[in-house]
């Protein structure tokens, strides 16, 4: 039996699977997406390697980009 491997990013990846291509995330934490949970979903922006909700820019912001610009209020 093979032991468990750590997720690629323990901050954003909550469950992993190991296959022929290596370890990939199967469940991302809130705000993250992608094979390694290293991309922010809509409504979140990347700040110091963390996906934070757009509401941290403004309580009325629903959509933003990584440049911390609110795109939709």
Secondary structure, DSSP 8 states (H G I E B T S, - for coil): -------S-TTTEEEEEEETTEEEEEEE-TTEESTTS-EE-TTEEEETTEEEEGGGT-TT--EE-TTS-EEE-
